[in-house]
Amino acid sequence: MINLFHCGTCLFQVFFLCLLAGCSICWFNTVCFVLCNQNFPANRPLAISLTVSFNGVSAALYALAANAIDPSSDALYLLLNALIPLLTSVVSVIPILRQPSLDPLPPDAVRHDSLIFLLLNFLAVVTDDLELHKELLSRHASSIGPIGNGSLTHLLSDNGSMIAITRQKTGEIEGCCQGMLVRDQLAMLGQEHLAGVLVRRFDFWLYYLAYFCGGTIGLVYSNNLGQIAQSLGQSSNTTTLLTLYSSFSFFGRLLSAVPDYIRAKFYFARTGWLTIALLPTPIALFLLASSDTAVILHVGTALVGLSSGFIFAAAVSITSELFGPNSVGVNHNILITNIPVGSLVYGYLAALVYDANISPGLGNVLMSDSAVCMGRQCYFLTFLLWGCMSVLGLVCSMLLFFRTRHAYDLFEQNRISTQLY
């Protein structure tokens, strides 16, 4: 009875701390998004990309700091997670409260800000590259193994099949759903949508499903990565896999700013970039379902991290453009309600499949009074189902792109004409 009560107390404490941490993250993100929208209207996507990017690599940076101070202390990692955000918040509150007037900037100031953001993004890439190389070089080079011709051929074959499926679905959408594509389209970007109007828009629910079936799956995958590695006999590579996911997620967040750097030479609607960013997720999940080798596990983890990272960063700018910059704090928090819902649904689905494959004679072992599923079958069906859901997200993002392409083209034409005059 004492042990049960003690365990219950520990679970309650962990739950309460996770609740506080989740609320803090929402407040941090919301404040950052609102400040970026208010203070950098001309470079909003660049500022948001840089802000969101460090979310993906902060855990690795805290781990580096804790290991440098005292590698044997787990409590130090938690202490750094508690103190550093508190100290940075106290320091940041002064310039936030003493903001300058939000007058439009002259073109020279806008170009200067763009140059600063470019430099900061370059420094961020260098930081993440050093972190990734540090982790990978600490592992033996043979732990991943060479990629044979058969694996490469299989990879290219899967890529080709996914592209063919995508083209086929695009044709079906354009042929059979023409009315759906033009009904209640957005006339222009930047129109403010209050919460009541937002939830009645078809475009919002397409966007919601694309996020729910794309970025959220990537987040749930990362939460289950330790157990996935354990089931495939790759427990010794768990740290490398987590670093790989974190680093590629970081790169994906930074890549979300690339469309703004190349828009003068090549312009493409941001919802189109969202569709492209969603494509690696189903490819990775079907690859993971097709093979249990270490190579595929590493490749799949990198692709999922890259895709979800891009989506997390680009989503804030898309929300601002489609539904209004002044309402982005509320509207984006409505959008990301899909994260806890998706975490529950996808996590519960993975748990059901995992538990269903725990049976004597399949190589399963008993650890700490709980059975551990070992083998490819533990996550095979989960990867297939997640992959099918990600294809649904890809279709929804295509629909959203076709419905908003005209508004983006009109916005770009107005921007160019304004610069000329």
Secondary structure, 3 states (H helix, E strand, C coil): CHHHHHHHHHHHHHHHHHHHHHHHHHHHHHHHHHHHHHHCCCCHHHHHHHHHHCCCCHHHHHHHHHHHHCCCCHHHHHHHHHHHHHHHHHHHHHHHHCCCCCCCCCHHHHHHHHHHHHHHHHHHHHHHHHHHHHHHHCCCHHHCCCCCHHHHHHHHHHHHHHHHHHHHHHHHHHHHCHHHHHCCCCCCCCCCCCHHHHCCCHHHHHHHHHHHCCHHHHHHHHHCHHHHHHHCCCHHHHHHHHHHHHHHHHHHHHHCCHHHHCCCCCCCCHHHHHHHHHCHHHHHHHHHHHCCCHHHHHHHHHHHHHHHHHHHHHHHHHHHHHHCCCCHHHHHHHHCCHHHHHHHHHHHHHHHHHHHCCCCCCCCEEECCEEECCCCHHHHHHHHHHHHHHHHHHHHHHHHHHHHHHHHHHHHHHHHHHHHC
